Amino acid sequence: MVASLQPYKLRHVFSVATVLGAWALFVVALHSCTSEPYYYKAYEIDPSGWAYDQTKVFDFEIGDTSKTYRMDLQIDHLSDYAYQNIYLKLKITDAVGRSNTQIIPIDFATKSGIWYSKCRGKNCYLDAVLRDRVRFDQSGTYSISIAQYTREPALKGIDKIALVVDYLSAE
């Protein structure tokens, strides 16, 4: 009789451990999905179009220069956006006032017209890595100015642009 209780107790211990382990994974996953990024700011774009002179400015503070960061652009656009990509003019200013301006393309679709974006109906969402594994050498205020730099004086089909700055996990 005693020998038949042992497998039951062992199975019970494993099932309790399995449930507790699954619960712990669920809590960690839930926390990682709901944690706020270090910095987030979004600009709604007027439906009449995003004009050249409508620069979007993102100012954020860096206090911890020992951390590694990732910067993403989140762009909401219409599913009938007329182009495969968008060119953006970025001016990045560091904490001591040095700036660097560059033109970057962001691809929205393959050459055959398949969206990289996630779309639901007429609304699409693209998450593009702007800078990965960034280390800031000075603490202070950093600024990123973004303007559309396409051939269109008022680019239509872009609904929103956001900058997300977040910590990367410790290595």
Backbone as numpy.savetxt, mean C-alpha at the origin, in Angstrom:
# Nx Ny Nz CAx CAy CAz Cx Cy Cz
-8.65 -51.47 31.52 -9.47 -50.28 31.52 -8.62 -49.02 31.52
-7.55 -49.02 32.32 -6.67 -47.86 32.39 -5.99 -47.65 31.05
-5.57 -48.69 30.39 -4.89 -48.58 29.11 -5.79 -47.95 28.05
-7.09 -48.16 28.12 -7.98 -47.58 27.12 -8.22 -46.09 27.36
-7.96 -45.59 28.56 -8.12 -44.16 28.84 -6.95 -43.35 28.27
-5.78 -43.93 28.20 -4.60 -43.19 27.75 -4.74 -42.62 26.34
-5.15 -43.40 25.34 -5.31 -42.82 24.00 -6.34 -41.69 23.98
-7.42 -41.82 24.77 -8.41 -40.76 24.83 -7.80 -39.48 25.38
-7.04 -39.59 26.47 -6.41 -38.41 27.07 -5.42 -37.79 26.08
-4.67 -38.62 25.39 -3.69 -38.12 24.43 -4.41 -37.40 23.28
-5.47 -38.00 22.77 -6.24 -37.35 21.71 -6.83 -36.04 22.21
-7.30 -36.01 23.45 -7.90 -34.82 24.03 -6.85 -33.71 24.14
-5.65 -34.04 24.58 -4.58 -33.05 24.69 -4.23 -32.50 23.31
-4.12 -33.38 22.30 -3.81 -32.91 20.95 -4.93 -32.03 20.40
-6.19 -32.40 20.65 -7.28 -31.60 20.11 -7.34 -30.24 20.80
-7.09 -30.18 22.10 -7.05 -28.89 22.80 -5.89 -28.05 22.28
-4.72 -28.66 22.08 -3.57 -27.94 21.55 -3.86 -27.44 20.13
-4.52 -28.25 19.34 -4.86 -27.85 17.97 -5.81 -26.67 17.98
-6.82 -26.72 18.82 -7.79 -25.61 18.90 -7.09 -24.35 19.39
-6.27 -24.46 20.42 -5.55 -23.28 20.94 -4.59 -22.72 19.90
-3.89 -23.60 19.19 -2.98 -23.14 18.14 -3.72 -22.43 17.01
-4.83 -23.00 16.60 -5.63 -22.38 15.54 -6.17 -21.02 16.00
-6.60 -20.95 17.25 -7.10 -19.69 17.79 -5.99 -18.63 17.83
-4.80 -19.03 18.22 -3.67 -18.09 18.26 -3.33 -17.58 16.86
-3.33 -18.47 15.87 -3.09 -18.04 14.49 -4.17 -17.09 14.00
-5.41 -17.36 14.36 -6.51 -16.49 13.97 -6.34 -15.10 14.57
-5.98 -15.01 15.84 -5.79 -13.71 16.50 -4.64 -12.94 15.85
-3.53 -13.62 15.57 -2.39 -12.96 14.91 -2.78 -12.48 13.52
-3.47 -13.32 12.76 -3.90 -12.93 11.41 -4.88 -11.77 11.46
-5.79 -11.80 12.41 -6.76 -10.72 12.54 -6.06 -9.41 12.89
-5.10 -9.46 13.78 -4.36 -8.26 14.16 -3.57 -7.71 12.98
-2.92 -8.58 12.22 -2.12 -8.10 11.09 -3.00 -7.53 9.99
-4.23 -8.01 9.85 -5.12 -7.49 8.82 -5.76 -6.17 9.23
-5.88 -5.93 10.51 -6.56 -4.73 10.96 -5.62 -3.67 11.49
-4.33 -3.91 11.54 -3.42 -2.90 12.07 -3.30 -1.76 11.07
-3.25 -0.57 11.60 -3.16 0.62 10.78 -1.73 0.80 10.27
-1.55 1.31 9.05 -0.20 1.59 8.57 0.42 2.74 9.35
1.72 2.87 9.27 2.42 3.95 9.95 1.90 5.31 9.46
1.70 5.45 8.14 1.19 6.69 7.56 0.25 6.34 6.41
-0.86 7.04 6.34 -1.80 6.88 5.24 -2.48 8.22 4.99
-2.47 8.64 3.73 -3.22 9.83 3.34 -3.70 9.62 1.92
-4.97 10.00 1.68 -5.57 9.81 0.36 -6.17 11.13 -0.12
-6.14 11.29 -1.42 -6.78 12.43 -2.07 -7.81 11.92 -3.07
-9.02 12.45 -2.97 -10.04 12.18 -3.97 -9.72 13.04 -5.19
-9.89 12.49 -6.38 -9.65 13.21 -7.62 -11.00 13.62 -8.22
-11.09 14.85 -8.61 -12.33 15.37 -9.20 -12.69 14.58 -10.46
-13.94 14.18 -10.61 -14.35 13.41 -11.80 -14.11 14.16 -13.12
-14.00 15.48 -13.07 -13.75 16.23 -14.31 -12.33 16.05 -14.81
-11.46 15.47 -13.97 -10.09 15.17 -14.40 -9.05 15.68 -13.42
-7.89 15.05 -13.47 -6.74 15.42 -12.63 -5.83 16.29 -13.49
-5.81 17.59 -13.21 -5.03 18.54 -13.99 -3.56 18.51 -13.57
-2.70 18.96 -14.49 -1.26 19.01 -14.22 -0.93 19.76 -12.93
-1.62 20.86 -12.71 -1.27 21.73 -11.58 -1.90 21.29 -10.25
-2.61 20.17 -10.24 -3.23 19.68 -9.01 -2.31 18.67 -8.32
-1.22 19.19 -7.80 -0.23 18.36 -7.12 -0.77 17.90 -5.78
-0.56 16.64 -5.48 -0.98 16.06 -4.20 0.27 15.95 -3.33
0.21 16.51 -2.12 1.37 16.57 -1.23 1.12 15.69 -0.02
2.10 14.83 0.26 2.05 13.91 1.39 3.23 14.22 2.31
2.98 14.73 3.50 4.02 15.04 4.49 3.91 14.03 5.63
5.01 13.41 5.98 4.99 12.44 7.08 6.28 12.56 7.90
6.16 12.20 9.15 7.27 12.27 10.10 7.96 10.92 10.22
9.27 10.95 10.22 10.05 9.75 10.51 10.80 10.02 11.81
10.54 9.20 12.80 11.21 9.35 14.08 12.26 8.29 14.32
12.01 7.09 13.81 12.91 5.96 14.06 13.66 5.63 12.77
14.93 6.01 12.73 15.74 5.77 11.53 16.33 4.36 11.50
16.11 3.57 12.54 16.63 2.20 12.54 15.69 1.22 11.85
14.47 1.65 11.59 13.48 0.76 10.96 13.57 0.81 9.44
13.07 -0.24 8.82 12.98 -0.33 7.37 11.51 -0.15 7.00
11.27 0.64 5.96 9.91 0.99 5.57 9.61 0.54 4.14
8.33 0.56 3.83 7.86 0.32 2.46 6.84 1.41 2.15
6.94 1.97 0.93 6.01 3.00 0.51 5.22 2.49 -0.70
3.91 2.53 -0.59 3.02 2.09 -1.66 2.12 3.24 -2.10
1.78 3.21 -3.36 0.74 4.08 -3.89 -0.50 3.23 -4.11
-1.62 3.70 -3.64 -2.89 3.04 -3.90 -3.66 3.96 -4.84
-4.04 3.44 -5.98 -4.72 4.24 -6.99 -6.05 3.58 -7.32
-7.13 4.33 -7.12 -8.46 3.87 -7.51 -8.77 4.48 -8.87
-9.23 3.65 -9.79 -9.56 4.14 -11.12 -10.79 3.42 -11.64
-11.32 3.96 -12.70 -12.50 3.35 -13.32 -12.07 2.20 -14.24
-12.94 1.23 -14.40 -12.61 0.09 -15.26 -12.50 0.49 -16.73
-13.05 1.63 -17.08 -12.91 2.10 -18.45 -11.82 3.18 -18.59
-10.89 3.21 -17.63 -9.73 4.10 -17.74 -9.07 3.83 -19.10
-8.77 4.88 -19.81 -8.42 4.76 -21.23 -6.98 4.33 -21.51
-6.15 4.20 -20.49 -4.73 3.97 -20.75 -4.22 2.73 -20.02
-3.09 2.23 -20.49 -2.45 1.06 -19.89 -1.67 1.44 -18.64
-1.29 2.73 -18.54 -0.46 3.16 -17.42 -0.74 4.62 -17.09
0.01 5.12 -16.14 -0.02 6.53 -15.80 1.42 6.94 -15.50
1.78 8.11 -15.94 3.09 8.67 -15.59 2.86 9.69 -14.49
3.69 9.59 -13.45 3.60 10.50 -12.32 4.92 11.24 -12.15
4.82 12.50 -11.78 6.00 13.30 -11.46 6.08 13.36 -9.94
7.15 12.78 -9.40 7.35 12.73 -7.96 8.47 13.67 -7.55
8.22 14.44 -6.52 9.27 15.24 -5.90 9.35 14.77 -4.46
10.49 14.20 -4.12 10.70 13.67 -2.78 11.67 14.59 -2.06
11.24 15.12 -0.91 12.07 16.03 -0.13 12.36 15.37 1.21
13.64 15.31 1.57 14.01 14.65 2.83 13.93 15.63 4.00
14.30 15.15 5.18 14.15 15.91 6.42 15.05 17.14 6.49
16.10 17.20 5.69 16.98 18.37 5.72 16.75 19.29 4.52
15.74 18.99 3.71 15.37 19.86 2.62 15.93 19.51 1.26
16.71 18.44 1.15 17.20 18.01 -0.17 16.05 17.37 -0.92
15.96 17.68 -2.22 14.86 17.10 -2.99 15.36 16.46 -4.27
14.57 15.53 -4.74 14.85 14.77 -5.95 13.53 14.65 -6.71
13.55 15.01 -7.99 12.35 14.91 -8.81 12.58 13.85 -9.88
11.57 13.01 -10.09 11.67 11.98 -11.11 10.29 11.68 -11.70
10.31 11.18 -12.90 9.08 10.76 -13.59 9.05 9.24 -13.53
7.92 8.69 -13.06 7.81 7.23 -12.98 6.52 6.77 -13.67
6.60 5.64 -14.37 5.37 5.05 -14.91 4.81 4.02 -13.93
3.51 3.95 -13.85 2.83 2.92 -13.07 1.93 2.18 -14.06
2.20 0.90 -14.25 1.40 0.09 -15.17 0.10 -0.34 -14.51
-0.99 -0.15 -15.21 -2.31 -0.57 -14.75 -2.72 -1.90 -15.38
-2.15 -2.19 -16.56 -2.58 -3.37 -17.31 -1.42 -3.92 -18.13
-1.58 -5.16 -18.55 -0.62 -5.77 -19.46 -0.80 -5.14 -20.85
0.13 -5.42 -21.74 0.02 -4.91 -23.11 -1.23 -5.44 -23.82
-1.72 -6.59 -23.38 -2.94 -7.15 -23.98 -4.21 -6.64 -23.30
-4.07 -5.73 -22.32 -5.24 -5.09 -21.73 -5.81 -5.75 -20.49
-5.09 -6.69 -19.89 -5.58 -7.33 -18.67 -5.13 -6.48 -17.47
-6.11 -6.06 -16.65 -5.81 -5.20 -15.50 -4.96 -5.92 -14.46
-3.98 -5.19 -13.92 -3.28 -5.63 -12.72 -4.14 -5.31 -11.50
-5.03 -4.37 -11.68 -5.91 -3.90 -10.61 -6.91 -4.97 -10.22
-7.46 -4.80 -9.03 -8.59 -5.62 -8.61 -9.83 -4.78 -8.88
-10.76 -5.33 -9.64 -11.94 -4.57 -10.05 -13.22 -5.21 -9.53
-14.17 -4.35 -9.19 -15.53 -4.75 -8.86 -16.44 -3.81 -9.61
-17.09 -4.34 -10.61 -17.93 -3.49 -11.44 -17.08 -2.46 -12.16
-17.43 -1.19 -12.01 -16.72 -0.12 -12.69 -15.54 0.42 -11.89
-15.37 -0.04 -10.65 -14.32 0.49 -9.77 -13.16 -0.48 -9.65
-11.95 0.05 -9.85 -10.74 -0.76 -9.77 -9.78 -0.15 -8.76
-8.94 -1.01 -8.20 -8.01 -0.62 -7.15 -6.65 -1.22 -7.47
-5.62 -0.37 -7.50 -4.27 -0.82 -7.78 -3.37 -0.45 -6.61
-2.60 -1.41 -6.13 -1.61 -1.18 -5.09 -0.24 -1.34 -5.73
0.51 -0.24 -5.85 1.80 -0.25 -6.53 2.91 0.10 -5.53
3.96 -0.69 -5.54 5.10 -0.41 -4.67 5.85 0.80 -5.22
5.95 1.82 -4.39 6.70 3.01 -4.77 8.17 2.84 -4.40
8.41 2.44 -3.18 9.77 2.15 -2.70 9.68 1.00 -1.70
10.53 0.01 -1.89 10.57 -1.13 -0.98 11.88 -1.10 -0.22
11.83 -1.45 1.04 13.03 -1.56 1.88 13.76 -0.23 1.99
13.04 0.81 2.39 13.58 2.16 2.52 14.10 2.37 3.93
15.30 2.92 4.03 15.86 3.35 5.32 16.03 4.86 5.24
15.47 5.57 6.19 15.61 7.02 6.24 16.81 7.35 7.12
17.72 8.21 6.62 18.95 8.50 7.37 18.81 9.65 8.35
17.74 10.40 8.27 17.49 11.51 9.19 16.07 11.41 9.74
15.91 11.76 11.00 14.54 11.86 11.52 14.02 13.25 11.17
12.71 13.37 11.03 12.09 14.64 10.70 10.98 14.46 9.68
10.59 15.58 9.07 9.48 15.58 8.12 9.98 15.31 6.70
9.35 14.34 6.06 9.61 14.02 4.66 8.37 14.41 3.87
8.56 14.75 2.61 7.45 15.17 1.77 7.56 14.51 0.40
6.43 14.02 -0.07 6.34 13.49 -1.43 5.21 14.23 -2.13
5.56 14.91 -3.21 4.58 15.61 -4.04 4.38 14.80 -5.31
3.11 14.59 -5.66 2.79 13.77 -6.83 1.86 14.55 -7.76
2.25 14.61 -9.02 1.41 15.23 -10.05 1.29 14.26 -11.21
0.16 14.29 -11.89 0.03 13.45 -13.08 0.89 14.06 -14.17
1.52 13.20 -14.96 2.47 13.66 -15.98 2.22 12.92 -17.28
0.95 12.93 -17.69 0.57 12.26 -18.93 0.42 13.30 -20.04
-0.07 12.88 -21.18 -0.30 13.80 -22.30 -1.63 14.54 -22.17
-2.41 14.16 -21.16 -3.73 14.75 -20.97 -3.66 15.91 -19.97
-4.12 17.09 -20.34 -4.11 18.21 -19.40 -5.04 18.00 -18.20
-6.10 17.22 -18.38 -7.00 16.85 -17.29 -7.31 15.36 -17.44
-6.53 14.54 -16.76 -6.64 13.09 -16.89 -7.90 12.59 -16.20
-8.74 11.91 -16.96 -10.00 11.37 -16.43 -9.84 9.87 -16.15
-10.65 9.39 -15.20 -10.68 7.97 -14.89 -9.94 7.59 -13.62
-9.25 8.55 -12.99 -8.59 8.30 -11.71 -9.50 8.87 -10.63
-9.86 8.04 -9.64 -10.77 8.47 -8.58 -10.04 8.93 -7.31
-8.95 8.24 -6.99 -8.27 8.52 -5.72 -6.82 8.08 -5.83
-5.95 8.81 -5.12 -4.56 8.39 -4.99 -4.18 8.51 -3.51
-3.50 7.49 -3.01 -3.12 7.46 -1.60 -1.67 7.03 -1.47
-1.01 7.54 -0.44 0.33 7.08 -0.08 0.24 6.33 1.22
0.85 5.14 1.25 0.91 4.32 2.45 2.38 4.09 2.77
2.77 4.44 3.99 4.12 4.17 4.49 3.96 3.26 5.67
4.67 2.14 5.65 4.53 1.19 6.74 5.88 0.55 7.05
5.99 0.03 8.26 7.19 -0.69 8.67 7.21 -2.05 7.99
8.39 -2.50 7.66 8.55 -3.88 7.24 8.83 -4.71 8.49
8.50 -5.97 8.45 8.74 -6.86 9.57 10.23 -6.96 9.85
10.55 -7.19 11.12 11.95 -7.38 11.49 12.49 -8.63 10.81
13.74 -8.55 10.41 14.35 -9.70 9.70 15.09 -10.59 10.63
